[in-house]
Amino acid sequence: MGVVSTRTPEGEPVDCPICGDQAVVEPSTFPTSDAPCPRCGSLLWVSAAPSRPNIDAFRAIEQIMADLEAVHRRRAAKVR
Ligand SMILES: [Zn+2]
């Protein structure tokens, strides 16, 4: 064990918000990246490395929100 890497093939380092422990967990990848804390057992959300489809979905949601905002602004402008 000479090389220290932030991400190992064994799992993802996650800070547990419940017990404050930093655990290296092997998250499930579908449908969400989560894993139980090995110390207190609470569910941890692993957001460090979202899979490609998740990033695409997030960008699609951002686009929808931007479109809704644009529509809302246009409607507000018409009222005036
Ligand atoms: Zn914990």
PDB file of the backbone (N, CA, C, O) and the ligand in Angstrom, with CONECT records:
HET     ZN  A 101       1
ATOM      1  N   MET A   1       0.848  -1.193   0.000  1.00  0.00           N
ATOM      2  CA  MET A   1       0.000   0.000   0.000  1.00  0.00           C
ATOM      3  C   MET A   1       0.883   1.242   0.000  1.00  0.00           C
ATOM      4  O   MET A   1       1.058   1.876   1.041  1.00  0.00           O
ATOM      5  N   GLY A   2       1.433   1.592  -1.142  1.00  0.00           N
ATOM      6  CA  GLY A   2       2.314   2.741  -1.208  1.00  0.00           C
ATOM      7  C   GLY A   2       1.640   3.950  -1.842  1.00  0.00           C
ATOM      8  O   GLY A   2       1.929   5.088  -1.472  1.00  0.00           O
ATOM      9  N   VAL A   3       0.753   3.712  -2.783  1.00  0.00           N
ATOM     10  CA  VAL A   3       0.119   4.810  -3.505  1.00  0.00           C
ATOM     11  C   VAL A   3      -1.217   5.149  -2.857  1.00  0.00           C
ATOM     12  O   VAL A   3      -2.060   4.276  -2.652  1.00  0.00           O
ATOM     13  N   VAL A   4      -1.398   6.430  -2.538  1.00  0.00           N
ATOM     14  CA  VAL A   4      -2.672   6.876  -1.981  1.00  0.00           C
ATOM     15  C   VAL A   4      -3.471   7.536  -3.089  1.00  0.00           C
ATOM     16  O   VAL A   4      -3.052   8.549  -3.649  1.00  0.00           O
ATOM     17  N   SER A   5      -4.607   6.967  -3.400  1.00  0.00           N
ATOM     18  CA  SER A   5      -5.479   7.556  -4.407  1.00  0.00           C
ATOM     19  C   SER A   5      -6.795   7.936  -3.762  1.00  0.00           C
ATOM     20  O   SER A   5      -7.226   7.314  -2.791  1.00  0.00           O
ATOM     21  N   THR A   6      -7.438   8.976  -4.313  1.00  0.00           N
ATOM     22  CA  THR A   6      -8.703   9.429  -3.738  1.00  0.00           C
ATOM     23  C   THR A   6      -9.822   8.469  -4.088  1.00  0.00           C
ATOM     24  O   THR A   6     -10.835   8.415  -3.391  1.00  0.00           O
ATOM     25  N   ARG A   7      -9.653   7.719  -5.146  1.00  0.00           N
ATOM     26  CA  ARG A   7     -10.708   6.785  -5.524  1.00  0.00           C
ATOM     27  C   ARG A   7     -10.096   5.423  -5.807  1.00  0.00           C
ATOM     28  O   ARG A   7      -9.228   5.287  -6.669  1.00  0.00           O
ATOM     29  N   THR A   8     -10.542   4.446  -5.096  1.00  0.00           N
ATOM     30  CA  THR A   8     -10.008   3.106  -5.267  1.00  0.00           C
ATOM     31  C   THR A   8     -11.043   2.246  -5.972  1.00  0.00           C
ATOM     32  O   THR A   8     -12.230   2.572  -5.942  1.00  0.00           O
ATOM     33  N   PRO A   9     -10.635   1.178  -6.591  1.00  0.00           N
ATOM     34  CA  PRO A   9     -11.605   0.278  -7.218  1.00  0.00           C
ATOM     35  C   PRO A   9     -12.546  -0.360  -6.203  1.00  0.00           C
ATOM     36  O   PRO A   9     -13.609  -0.865  -6.562  1.00  0.00           O
ATOM     37  N   GLU A  10     -12.147  -0.332  -4.936  1.00  0.00           N
ATOM     38  CA  GLU A  10     -12.948  -1.009  -3.905  1.00  0.00           C
ATOM     39  C   GLU A  10     -14.187  -0.223  -3.515  1.00  0.00           C
ATOM     40  O   GLU A  10     -15.162  -0.803  -3.040  1.00  0.00           O
ATOM     41  N   GLY A  11     -14.162   1.098  -3.711  1.00  0.00           N
ATOM     42  CA  GLY A  11     -15.332   1.868  -3.323  1.00  0.00           C
ATOM     43  C   GLY A  11     -15.083   3.361  -3.360  1.00  0.00           C
ATOM     44  O   GLY A  11     -14.035   3.831  -3.802  1.00  0.00           O
ATOM     45  N   GLU A  12     -16.097   4.107  -2.875  1.00  0.00           N
ATOM     46  CA  GLU A  12     -16.031   5.564  -2.868  1.00  0.00           C
ATOM     47  C   GLU A  12     -15.946   6.065  -1.427  1.00  0.00           C
ATOM     48  O   GLU A  12     -16.681   5.585  -0.564  1.00  0.00           O
ATOM     49  N   PRO A  13     -15.057   7.027  -1.157  1.00  0.00           N
ATOM     50  CA  PRO A  13     -15.024   7.615   0.179  1.00  0.00           C
ATOM     51  C   PRO A  13     -16.215   8.545   0.373  1.00  0.00           C
ATOM     52  O   PRO A  13     -16.456   9.438  -0.439  1.00  0.00           O
ATOM     53  N   VAL A  14     -16.954   8.327   1.454  1.00  0.00           N
ATOM     54  CA  VAL A  14     -18.163   9.101   1.710  1.00  0.00           C
ATOM     55  C   VAL A  14     -18.166   9.557   3.159  1.00  0.00           C
ATOM     56  O   VAL A  14     -17.862   8.775   4.060  1.00  0.00           O
ATOM     57  N   ASP A  15     -18.510  10.828   3.389  1.00  0.00           N
ATOM     58  CA  ASP A  15     -18.668  11.322   4.749  1.00  0.00           C
ATOM     59  C   ASP A  15     -20.087  11.050   5.209  1.00  0.00           C
ATOM     60  O   ASP A  15     -21.051  11.504   4.592  1.00  0.00           O
ATOM     61  N   CYS A  16     -20.209  10.307   6.298  1.00  0.00           N
ATOM     62  CA  CYS A  16     -21.543  10.017   6.831  1.00  0.00           C
ATOM     63  C   CYS A  16     -22.063  11.230   7.591  1.00  0.00           C
ATOM     64  O   CYS A  16     -21.401  11.687   8.523  1.00  0.00           O
ATOM     65  N   PRO A  17     -23.238  11.773   7.221  1.00  0.00           N
ATOM     66  CA  PRO A  17     -23.780  12.940   7.919  1.00  0.00           C
ATOM     67  C   PRO A  17     -24.343  12.578   9.295  1.00  0.00           C
ATOM     68  O   PRO A  17     -24.575  13.467  10.115  1.00  0.00           O
ATOM     69  N   ILE A  18     -24.562  11.311   9.555  1.00  0.00           N
ATOM     70  CA  ILE A  18     -25.148  10.882  10.822  1.00  0.00           C
ATOM     71  C   ILE A  18     -24.074  10.702  11.890  1.00  0.00           C
ATOM     72  O   ILE A  18     -24.164  11.295  12.965  1.00  0.00           O
ATOM     73  N   CYS A  19     -23.060   9.887  11.603  1.00  0.00           N
ATOM     74  CA  CYS A  19     -22.049   9.589  12.617  1.00  0.00           C
ATOM     75  C   CYS A  19     -20.725  10.293  12.332  1.00  0.00           C
ATOM     76  O   CYS A  19     -19.808  10.228  13.150  1.00  0.00           O
ATOM     77  N   GLY A  20     -20.610  10.971  11.170  1.00  0.00           N
ATOM     78  CA  GLY A  20     -19.410  11.733  10.881  1.00  0.00           C
ATOM     79  C   GLY A  20     -18.231  10.898  10.440  1.00  0.00           C
ATOM     80  O   GLY A  20     -17.132  11.420  10.256  1.00  0.00           O
ATOM     81  N   ASP A  21     -18.442   9.636  10.273  1.00  0.00           N
ATOM     82  CA  ASP A  21     -17.378   8.743   9.871  1.00  0.00           C
ATOM     83  C   ASP A  21     -17.131   8.870   8.373  1.00  0.00           C
ATOM     84  O   ASP A  21     -18.070   9.019   7.591  1.00  0.00           O
ATOM     85  N   GLN A  22     -15.852   8.811   7.978  1.00  0.00           N
ATOM     86  CA  GLN A  22     -15.600   8.730   6.539  1.00  0.00           C
ATOM     87  C   GLN A  22     -15.386   7.271   6.190  1.00  0.00           C
ATOM     88  O   GLN A  22     -14.405   6.646   6.593  1.00  0.00           O
ATOM     89  N   ALA A  23     -16.321   6.758   5.440  1.00  0.00           N
ATOM     90  CA  ALA A  23     -16.291   5.337   5.109  1.00  0.00           C
ATOM     91  C   ALA A  23     -16.047   5.161   3.626  1.00  0.00           C
ATOM     92  O   ALA A  23     -16.482   5.973   2.810  1.00  0.00           O
ATOM     93  N   VAL A  24     -15.360   4.114   3.292  1.00  0.00           N
ATOM     94  CA  VAL A  24     -15.223   3.744   1.884  1.00  0.00           C
ATOM     95  C   VAL A  24     -16.263   2.675   1.610  1.00  0.00           C
ATOM     96  O   VAL A  24     -16.196   1.566   2.141  1.00  0.00           O
ATOM     97  N   VAL A  25     -17.219   3.026   0.780  1.00  0.00           N
ATOM     98  CA  VAL A  25     -18.337   2.130   0.528  1.00  0.00           C
ATOM     99  C   VAL A  25     -18.372   1.733  -0.938  1.00  0.00           C
ATOM    100  O   VAL A  25     -17.830   2.418  -1.805  1.00  0.00           O
ATOM    101  N   GLU A  26     -19.013   0.629  -1.183  1.00  0.00           N
ATOM    102  CA  GLU A  26     -19.244   0.183  -2.551  1.00  0.00           C
ATOM    103  C   GLU A  26     -20.703   0.458  -2.866  1.00  0.00           C
ATOM    104  O   GLU A  26     -21.563  -0.364  -2.549  1.00  0.00           O
ATOM    105  N   PRO A  27     -21.001   1.596  -3.483  1.00  0.00           N
ATOM    106  CA  PRO A  27     -22.395   1.954  -3.694  1.00  0.00           C
ATOM    107  C   PRO A  27     -23.042   1.133  -4.795  1.00  0.00           C
ATOM    108  O   PRO A  27     -22.376   0.658  -5.715  1.00  0.00           O
ATOM    109  N   SER A  28     -24.335   0.979  -4.682  1.00  0.00           N
ATOM    110  CA  SER A  28     -25.076   0.406  -5.794  1.00  0.00           C
ATOM    111  C   SER A  28     -25.102   1.453  -6.901  1.00  0.00           C
ATOM    112  O   SER A  28     -25.006   2.648  -6.621  1.00  0.00           O
ATOM    113  N   THR A  29     -25.229   1.033  -8.125  1.00  0.00           N
ATOM    114  CA  THR A  29     -25.190   1.999  -9.222  1.00  0.00           C
ATOM    115  C   THR A  29     -26.551   2.190  -9.866  1.00  0.00           C
ATOM    116  O   THR A  29     -26.727   3.074 -10.705  1.00  0.00           O
ATOM    117  N   PHE A  30     -27.520   1.359  -9.474  1.00  0.00           N
ATOM    118  CA  PHE A  30     -28.853   1.498 -10.059  1.00  0.00           C
ATOM    119  C   PHE A  30     -29.910   1.198  -9.010  1.00  0.00           C
ATOM    120  O   PHE A  30     -29.762   0.212  -8.289  1.00  0.00           O
ATOM    121  N   PRO A  31     -30.958   1.983  -8.884  1.00  0.00           N
ATOM    122  CA  PRO A  31     -31.226   3.193  -9.662  1.00  0.00           C
ATOM    123  C   PRO A  31     -30.490   4.418  -9.122  1.00  0.00           C
ATOM    124  O   PRO A  31     -30.344   5.413  -9.832  1.00  0.00           O
ATOM    125  N   THR A  32     -30.026   4.356  -7.877  1.00  0.00           N
ATOM    126  CA  THR A  32     -29.302   5.493  -7.309  1.00  0.00           C
ATOM    127  C   THR A  32     -27.998   5.002  -6.718  1.00  0.00           C
ATOM    128  O   THR A  32     -27.842   3.825  -6.394  1.00  0.00           O
ATOM    129  N   SER A  33     -27.051   5.945  -6.581  1.00  0.00           N
ATOM    130  CA  SER A  33     -25.775   5.599  -5.965  1.00  0.00           C
ATOM    131  C   SER A  33     -25.893   5.758  -4.457  1.00  0.00           C
ATOM    132  O   SER A  33     -25.751   6.862  -3.931  1.00  0.00           O
ATOM    133  N   ASP A  34     -26.149   4.672  -3.773  1.00  0.00           N
ATOM    134  CA  ASP A  34     -26.245   4.731  -2.321  1.00  0.00           C
ATOM    135  C   ASP A  34     -25.671   3.474  -1.707  1.00  0.00           C
ATOM    136  O   ASP A  34     -25.519   2.448  -2.369  1.00  0.00           O
ATOM    137  N   ALA A  35     -25.360   3.574  -0.444  1.00  0.00           N
ATOM    138  CA  ALA A  35     -24.805   2.442   0.282  1.00  0.00           C
ATOM    139  C   ALA A  35     -25.028   2.687   1.765  1.00  0.00           C
ATOM    140  O   ALA A  35     -25.052   3.839   2.199  1.00  0.00           O
ATOM    141  N   PRO A  36     -25.191   1.630   2.552  1.00  0.00           N
ATOM    142  CA  PRO A  36     -25.349   1.814   3.993  1.00  0.00           C
ATOM    143  C   PRO A  36     -24.008   2.149   4.636  1.00  0.00           C
ATOM    144  O   PRO A  36     -22.973   1.613   4.240  1.00  0.00           O
ATOM    145  N   CYS A  37     -24.029   3.046   5.641  1.00  0.00           N
ATOM    146  CA  CYS A  37     -22.823   3.367   6.388  1.00  0.00           C
ATOM    147  C   CYS A  37     -22.382   2.124   7.158  1.00  0.00           C
ATOM    148  O   CYS A  37     -23.178   1.534   7.889  1.00  0.00           O
ATOM    149  N   PRO A  38     -21.124   1.723   7.001  1.00  0.00           N
ATOM    150  CA  PRO A  38     -20.662   0.512   7.692  1.00  0.00           C
ATOM    151  C   PRO A  38     -20.571   0.703   9.205  1.00  0.00           C
ATOM    152  O   PRO A  38     -20.468  -0.273   9.949  1.00  0.00           O
ATOM    153  N   ARG A  39     -20.610   1.960   9.663  1.00  0.00           N
ATOM    154  CA  ARG A  39     -20.488   2.234  11.091  1.00  0.00           C
ATOM    155  C   ARG A  39     -21.850   2.321  11.781  1.00  0.00           C
ATOM    156  O   ARG A  39     -22.076   1.668  12.800  1.00  0.00           O
ATOM    157  N   CYS A  40     -22.772   3.143  11.216  1.00  0.00           N
ATOM    158  CA  CYS A  40     -24.062   3.339  11.887  1.00  0.00           C
ATOM    159  C   CYS A  40     -25.223   2.771  11.083  1.00  0.00           C
ATOM    160  O   CYS A  40     -26.337   2.672  11.596  1.00  0.00           O
ATOM    161  N   GLY A  41     -24.980   2.396   9.832  1.00  0.00           N
ATOM    162  CA  GLY A  41     -26.012   1.724   9.056  1.00  0.00           C
ATOM    163  C   GLY A  41     -26.969   2.647   8.331  1.00  0.00           C
ATOM    164  O   GLY A  41     -27.878   2.176   7.647  1.00  0.00           O
ATOM    165  N   SER A  42     -26.783   3.971   8.465  1.00  0.00           N
ATOM    166  CA  SER A  42     -27.681   4.877   7.756  1.00  0.00           C
ATOM    167  C   SER A  42     -27.314   4.920   6.277  1.00  0.00           C
ATOM    168  O   SER A  42     -26.176   4.667   5.880  1.00  0.00           O
ATOM    169  N   LEU A  43     -28.335   5.253   5.474  1.00  0.00           N
ATOM    170  CA  LEU A  43     -28.122   5.237   4.030  1.00  0.00           C
ATOM    171  C   LEU A  43     -27.320   6.459   3.597  1.00  0.00           C
ATOM    172  O   LEU A  43     -27.668   7.594   3.923  1.00  0.00           O
ATOM    173  N   LEU A  44     -26.242   6.208   2.858  1.00  0.00           N
ATOM    174  CA  LEU A  44     -25.389   7.284   2.364  1.00  0.00           C
ATOM    175  C   LEU A  44     -25.617   7.451   0.878  1.00  0.00           C
ATOM    176  O   LEU A  44     -25.721   6.474   0.136  1.00  0.00           O
ATOM    177  N   TRP A  45     -25.694   8.708   0.453  1.00  0.00           N
ATOM    178  CA  TRP A  45     -25.834   8.989  -0.972  1.00  0.00           C
ATOM    179  C   TRP A  45     -24.458   9.300  -1.525  1.00  0.00           C
ATOM    180  O   TRP A  45     -23.791  10.234  -1.079  1.00  0.00           O
ATOM    181  N   VAL A  46     -24.052   8.529  -2.473  1.00  0.00           N
ATOM    182  CA  VAL A  46     -22.733   8.710  -3.066  1.00  0.00           C
ATOM    183  C   VAL A  46     -22.886   9.567  -4.309  1.00  0.00           C
ATOM    184  O   VAL A  46     -23.401   9.121  -5.334  1.00  0.00           O
ATOM    185  N   SER A  47     -22.420  10.830  -4.196  1.00  0.00           N
ATOM    186  CA  SER A  47     -22.585  11.746  -5.326  1.00  0.00           C
ATOM    187  C   SER A  47     -21.257  12.073  -5.990  1.00  0.00           C
ATOM    188  O   SER A  47     -21.208  12.876  -6.922  1.00  0.00           O
ATOM    189  N   ALA A  48     -20.188  11.460  -5.518  1.00  0.00           N
ATOM    190  CA  ALA A  48     -18.857  11.817  -6.014  1.00  0.00           C
ATOM    191  C   ALA A  48     -18.696  11.457  -7.488  1.00  0.00           C
ATOM    192  O   ALA A  48     -18.056  12.186  -8.245  1.00  0.00           O
ATOM    193  N   ALA A  49     -19.264  10.358  -7.880  1.00  0.00           N
ATOM    194  CA  ALA A  49     -19.054   9.906  -9.253  1.00  0.00           C
ATOM    195  C   ALA A  49     -20.359   9.458  -9.883  1.00  0.00           C
ATOM    196  O   ALA A  49     -20.603   8.261 -10.029  1.00  0.00           O
ATOM    197  N   PRO A  50     -21.213  10.428 -10.263  1.00  0.00           N
ATOM    198  CA  PRO A  50     -22.462  10.047 -10.906  1.00  0.00           C
ATOM    199  C   PRO A  50     -22.186   9.394 -12.249  1.00  0.00           C
ATOM    200  O   PRO A  50     -21.270   9.788 -12.970  1.00  0.00           O
ATOM    201  N   SER A  51     -22.967   8.418 -12.565  1.00  0.00           N
ATOM    202  CA  SER A  51     -22.768   7.740 -13.842  1.00  0.00           C
ATOM    203  C   SER A  51     -23.250   8.639 -14.975  1.00  0.00           C
ATOM    204  O   SER A  51     -23.989   9.597 -14.748  1.00  0.00           O
ATOM    205  N   ARG A  52     -22.843   8.334 -16.147  1.00  0.00           N
ATOM    206  CA  ARG A  52     -23.122   9.161 -17.320  1.00  0.00           C
ATOM    207  C   ARG A  52     -24.621   9.443 -17.520  1.00  0.00           C
ATOM    208  O   ARG A  52     -24.979  10.598 -17.749  1.00  0.00           O
ATOM    209  N   PRO A  53     -25.496   8.458 -17.446  1.00  0.00           N
ATOM    210  CA  PRO A  53     -26.928   8.733 -17.618  1.00  0.00           C
ATOM    211  C   PRO A  53     -27.447   9.727 -16.585  1.00  0.00           C
ATOM    212  O   PRO A  53     -28.327  10.530 -16.895  1.00  0.00           O
ATOM    213  N   ASN A  54     -26.914   9.687 -15.349  1.00  0.00           N
ATOM    214  CA  ASN A  54     -27.353  10.626 -14.325  1.00  0.00           C
ATOM    215  C   ASN A  54     -26.984  12.058 -14.707  1.00  0.00           C
ATOM    216  O   ASN A  54     -27.779  12.975 -14.505  1.00  0.00           O
ATOM    217  N   ILE A  55     -25.796  12.255 -15.251  1.00  0.00           N
ATOM    218  CA  ILE A  55     -25.355  13.585 -15.668  1.00  0.00           C
ATOM    219  C   ILE A  55     -26.252  14.087 -16.791  1.00  0.00           C
ATOM    220  O   ILE A  55     -26.659  15.249 -16.792  1.00  0.00           O
ATOM    221  N   ASP A  56     -26.560  13.214 -17.746  1.00  0.00           N
ATOM    222  CA  ASP A  56     -27.429  13.598 -18.853  1.00  0.00           C
ATOM    223  C   ASP A  56     -28.815  13.980 -18.344  1.00  0.00           C
ATOM    224  O   ASP A  56     -29.401  14.961 -18.803  1.00  0.00           O
ATOM    225  N   ALA A  57     -29.340  13.204 -17.391  1.00  0.00           N
ATOM    226  CA  ALA A  57     -30.656  13.492 -16.832  1.00  0.00           C
ATOM    227  C   ALA A  57     -30.625  14.825 -16.102  1.00  0.00           C
ATOM    228  O   ALA A  57     -31.563  15.614 -16.212  1.00  0.00           O
ATOM    229  N   PHE A  58     -29.559  15.083 -15.360  1.00  0.00           N
ATOM    230  CA  PHE A  58     -29.432  16.338 -14.615  1.00  0.00           C
ATOM    231  C   PHE A  58     -29.414  17.512 -15.579  1.00  0.00           C
ATOM    232  O   PHE A  58     -30.069  18.525 -15.335  1.00  0.00           O
ATOM    233  N   ARG A  59     -28.667  17.387 -16.678  1.00  0.00           N
ATOM    234  CA  ARG A  59     -28.591  18.476 -17.669  1.00  0.00           C
ATOM    235  C   ARG A  59     -29.947  18.683 -18.323  1.00  0.00           C
ATOM    236  O   ARG A  59     -30.335  19.817 -18.602  1.00  0.00           O
ATOM    237  N   ALA A  60     -30.679  17.581 -18.572  1.00  0.00           N
ATOM    238  CA  ALA A  60     -32.009  17.686 -19.174  1.00  0.00           C
ATOM    239  C   ALA A  60     -32.941  18.438 -18.237  1.00  0.00           C
ATOM    240  O   ALA A  60     -33.723  19.278 -18.683  1.00  0.00           O
ATOM    241  N   ILE A  61     -32.865  18.145 -16.947  1.00  0.00           N
ATOM    242  CA  ILE A  61     -33.697  18.840 -15.946  1.00  0.00           C
ATOM    243  C   ILE A  61     -33.334  20.316 -15.904  1.00  0.00           C
ATOM    244  O   ILE A  61     -34.216  21.173 -15.833  1.00  0.00           O
ATOM    245  N   GLU A  62     -32.038  20.619 -15.949  1.00  0.00           N
ATOM    246  CA  GLU A  62     -31.598  22.013 -15.952  1.00  0.00           C
ATOM    247  C   GLU A  62     -32.173  22.755 -17.161  1.00  0.00           C
ATOM    248  O   GLU A  62     -32.593  23.907 -17.053  1.00  0.00           O
ATOM    249  N   GLN A  63     -32.186  22.073 -18.320  1.00  0.00           N
ATOM    250  CA  GLN A  63     -32.701  22.677 -19.547  1.00  0.00           C
ATOM    251  C   GLN A  63     -34.191  22.954 -19.417  1.00  0.00           C
ATOM    252  O   GLN A  63     -34.672  24.014 -19.819  1.00  0.00           O
ATOM    253  N   ILE A  64     -34.926  21.986 -18.846  1.00  0.00           N
ATOM    254  CA  ILE A  64     -36.371  22.148 -18.646  1.00  0.00           C
ATOM    255  C   ILE A  64     -36.639  23.327 -17.717  1.00  0.00           C
ATOM    256  O   ILE A  64     -37.531  24.136 -17.971  1.00  0.00           O
ATOM    257  N   MET A  65     -35.864  23.419 -16.641  1.00  0.00           N
ATOM    258  CA  MET A  65     -36.041  24.515 -15.693  1.00  0.00           C
ATOM    259  C   MET A  65     -35.781  25.863 -16.368  1.00  0.00           C
ATOM    260  O   MET A  65     -36.495  26.836 -16.127  1.00  0.00           O
ATOM    261  N   ALA A  66     -34.753  25.907 -17.213  1.00  0.00           N
ATOM    262  CA  ALA A  66     -34.424  27.143 -17.919  1.00  0.00           C
ATOM    263  C   ALA A  66     -35.556  27.515 -18.870  1.00  0.00           C
ATOM    264  O   ALA A  66     -35.913  28.687 -18.985  1.00  0.00           O
ATOM    265  N   ASP A  67     -36.127  26.508 -19.559  1.00  0.00           N
ATOM    266  CA  ASP A  67     -37.237  26.759 -20.478  1.00  0.00           C
ATOM    267  C   ASP A  67     -38.451  27.284 -19.726  1.00  0.00           C
ATOM    268  O   ASP A  67     -39.100  28.232 -20.168  1.00  0.00           O
ATOM    269  N   LEU A  68     -38.760  26.664 -18.583  1.00  0.00           N
ATOM    270  CA  LEU A  68     -39.902  27.092 -17.772  1.00  0.00           C
ATOM    271  C   LEU A  68     -39.722  28.532 -17.307  1.00  0.00           C
ATOM    272  O   LEU A  68     -40.666  29.322 -17.299  1.00  0.00           O
ATOM    273  N   GLU A  69     -38.496  28.854 -16.922  1.00  0.00           N
ATOM    274  CA  GLU A  69     -38.210  30.200 -16.458  1.00  0.00           C
ATOM    275  C   GLU A  69     -38.415  31.211 -17.584  1.00  0.00           C
ATOM    276  O   GLU A  69     -38.941  32.303 -17.367  1.00  0.00           O
ATOM    277  N   ALA A  70     -37.991  30.829 -18.793  1.00  0.00           N
ATOM    278  CA  ALA A  70     -38.136  31.708 -19.947  1.00  0.00           C
ATOM    279  C   ALA A  70     -39.617  31.942 -20.249  1.00  0.00           C
ATOM    280  O   ALA A  70     -40.032  33.069 -20.519  1.00  0.00           O
ATOM    281  N   VAL A  71     -40.415  30.860 -20.199  1.00  0.00           N
ATOM    282  CA  VAL A  71     -41.857  30.964 -20.443  1.00  0.00           C
ATOM    283  C   VAL A  71     -42.498  31.859 -19.386  1.00  0.00           C
ATOM    284  O   VAL A  71     -43.327  32.713 -19.699  1.00  0.00           O
ATOM    285  N   HIS A  72     -42.108  31.656 -18.150  1.00  0.00           N
ATOM    286  CA  HIS A  72     -42.648  32.429 -17.038  1.00  0.00           C
ATOM    287  C   HIS A  72     -42.347  33.921 -17.227  1.00  0.00           C
ATOM    288  O   HIS A  72     -43.203  34.775 -16.996  1.00  0.00           O
ATOM    289  N   ARG A  73     -41.114  34.213 -17.650  1.00  0.00           N
ATOM    290  CA  ARG A  73     -40.713  35.616 -17.859  1.00  0.00           C
ATOM    291  C   ARG A  73     -41.518  36.240 -18.990  1.00  0.00           C
ATOM    292  O   ARG A  73     -41.933  37.395 -18.906  1.00  0.00           O
ATOM    293  N   ARG A  74     -41.738  35.450 -20.067  1.00  0.00           N
ATOM    294  CA  ARG A  74     -42.494  35.972 -21.200  1.00  0.00           C
ATOM    295  C   ARG A  74     -43.935  36.298 -20.767  1.00  0.00           C
ATOM    296  O   ARG A  74     -44.498  37.322 -21.153  1.00  0.00           O
ATOM    297  N   ARG A  75     -44.515  35.395 -19.952  1.00  0.00           N
ATOM    298  CA  ARG A  75     -45.893  35.617 -19.467  1.00  0.00           C
ATOM    299  C   ARG A  75     -45.951  36.851 -18.575  1.00  0.00           C
ATOM    300  O   ARG A  75     -46.878  37.654 -18.670  1.00  0.00           O
ATOM    301  N   ALA A  76     -44.957  36.991 -17.715  1.00  0.00           N
ATOM    302  CA  ALA A  76     -44.914  38.144 -16.809  1.00  0.00           C
ATOM    303  C   ALA A  76     -44.796  39.428 -17.600  1.00  0.00           C
ATOM    304  O   ALA A  76     -45.384  40.446 -17.236  1.00  0.00           O
ATOM    305  N   ALA A  77     -44.037  39.382 -18.684  1.00  0.00           N
ATOM    306  CA  ALA A  77     -43.847  40.570 -19.517  1.00  0.00           C
ATOM    307  C   ALA A  77     -45.153  40.950 -20.206  1.00  0.00           C
ATOM    308  O   ALA A  77     -45.437  42.138 -20.363  1.00  0.00           O
ATOM    309  N   LYS A  78     -45.963  39.959 -20.624  1.00  0.00           N
ATOM    310  CA  LYS A  78     -47.239  40.210 -21.306  1.00  0.00           C
ATOM    311  C   LYS A  78     -48.244  40.878 -20.366  1.00  0.00           C
ATOM    312  O   LYS A  78     -49.022  41.733 -20.789  1.00  0.00           O
ATOM    313  N   VAL A  79     -48.224  40.488 -19.110  1.00  0.00           N
ATOM    314  CA  VAL A  79     -49.178  41.023 -18.128  1.00  0.00           C
ATOM    315  C   VAL A  79     -48.984  42.517 -17.956  1.00  0.00           C
ATOM    316  O   VAL A  79     -49.946  43.266 -17.790  1.00  0.00           O
ATOM    317  N   ARG A  80     -47.737  42.940 -17.996  1.00  0.00           N
ATOM    318  CA  ARG A  80     -47.447  44.347 -17.782  1.00  0.00           C
ATOM    319  C   ARG A  80     -47.976  45.269 -18.848  1.00  0.00           C
ATOM    320  O   ARG A  80     -47.787  46.482 -18.765  1.00  0.00           O
TER     321      ARG A  80
HETATM  322 ZN    ZN A 101     -22.570   6.561   9.778  1.00  0.00          ZN2+
END
